[in-house]
Amino acid sequence: MKKKLVILIIAVCFMLSSCNPYNNASKRIDFFVCALTDIIEYDKELNTNMKYIGIEILNSELSQDDFQQILSRIEDKYSVKTIYYTVEQKNEDMKKSNTYKVLYLSINVTEVKSSHVKVSCSKAGAEFGAAGYFAAYYQYKNNEWILLKTEDEWLS
């Protein structure tokens, strides 16, 4: 009887932890690479003259190692030095120079449900402005993260 109860508890724990692939560390890394790629590709004019990609991820439950893997994968994909970069650093750098060379990307995880992950995303690049969306919904399907829809896109 004890053995069956232990097996049942393990099975329930496994089911609860696997309800959303975001709860798996490697799939969470894949998620952020996908979401960052989507925001980089959104309004490509903002990418002009970038020397660095600066990334800030909020409410993510990422370990330092996970974050470094994300930085490395984005750097490999775009062949541009990728760094941790906060909005405060961005604002300071913009005050110091009119030749802003960091493409700033921010992702804030706002909701994790069994059916999707919801984030808000923004980017600011050079003197060309900023862009983003207040809500982006992602779903894990066929072993990859898919952008289902965005809401309230904005450009400035």
Residue pairs with C-beta under 8 A, 6 or more apart in sequence:
17 23
18 24
19 114
20 112
20 113
20 114
20 115
20 117
20 140
21 27
21 28
21 31
21 140
22 28
22 31
22 112
22 117
22 140
23 112
25 63
25 66
27 140
27 145
28 60
28 61
28 62
28 66
29 62
29 66
29 69
29 70
29 73
30 144
30 145
31 117
31 138
31 140
31 145
32 57
32 60
32 62
32 70
32 107
33 70
33 73
33 74
33 77
34 138
34 144
34 145
34 147
35 107
35 119
35 121
35 136
35 138
35 145
35 147
36 55
36 70
36 74
36 105
36 107
37 74
37 77
38 121
38 136
38 147
39 105
39 107
39 121
39 122
39 123
39 132
40 47
40 53
40 74
40 78
40 103
40 105
40 123
42 121
42 123
42 131
42 132
42 133
43 123
43 131
43 155
45 125
45 128
46 103
46 123
46 124
46 125
46 126
46 128
46 129
46 130
46 131
47 103
47 125
48 125
48 126
48 128
49 99
49 101
49 126
50 80
50 101
50 102
50 103
50 125
50 126
51 80
51 81
51 101
51 102
52 80
52 81
52 82
52 83
52 85
52 101
52 102
52 103
53 74
53 75
53 78
53 80
53 81
53 82
53 83
53 102
53 103
53 105
54 82
54 83
54 84
54 85
54 89
54 90
54 102
54 103
54 104
54 105
55 70
55 71
55 74
55 82
55 83
55 84
55 85
55 105
55 106
55 107
56 84
56 85
56 86
56 87
56 104
56 105
56 106
56 107
57 67
57 70
57 106
57 107
57 108
57 109
58 106
58 107
58 108
58 109
59 108
59 109
59 110
60 107
60 109
62 70
67 84
71 82
71 83
71 84
72 82
74 82
75 81
75 82
80 103
83 102
85 102
85 104
87 104
87 106
90 102
90 104
90 124
93 100
93 102
94 100
98 127
100 125
100 126
100 127
101 126
103 123
103 124
103 125
103 126
104 123
104 124
104 125
105 121
105 122
105 123
106 121
106 122
106 123
106 132
107 119
107 120
107 121
108 119
108 120
108 121
109 117
109 118
109 119
110 118
110 119
110 120
110 135
111 117
111 118
112 118
115 139
116 137
116 138
116 139
116 148
117 137
117 138
117 139
118 135
118 136
118 137
118 138
119 135
119 136
119 138
120 132
120 133
120 134
120 135
120 136
121 132
121 133
121 136
122 130
122 131
122 132
123 130
123 131
123 132
124 130
129 155
129 156
130 155
130 156
131 153
131 154
131 155
131 156
132 153
132 154
133 150
133 151
133 152
133 153
133 154
134 151
134 152
134 154
135 150
135 151
135 152
136 147
136 149
136 150
136 151
137 147
137 148
137 149
137 150
138 145
138 146
138 147
138 148
139 145
139 146
139 148
140 146
